[in-house]
Amino acid sequence: MYRKIFTPSEQNSSIPFTIPQEWYGRPVEIIVFPVGAEELPQQTSTPQSRRKKREELLDKYPIDLSGFKFNRDEANDYD
């Protein structure tokens, strides 16, 4: 599935996109309809606000992994 949210104006009324190569030779359907404001993704967040939100979520679960060392052999030992 390919989804692109696009806000047209007089200057950019065409929709440029690239068909994925694995879809070549297959029928595709293009549907255009207006999206309600409640369905639009929030693009106003900044990396700092996302980091703060993530830290607030993770602060609920205090886990100290400072002494953890990943052992690939142990992780892949299925016997």
Buried (B, 14 or more C-beta within 10 A) or exposed (E): EEEEEEEEEEEEEEEEEEEEEEEEEEEEEEEEEEEEEEEEEEEEEEEEEEEEEEEEEEEEEEEEEEEEEEEEEEEEEEE
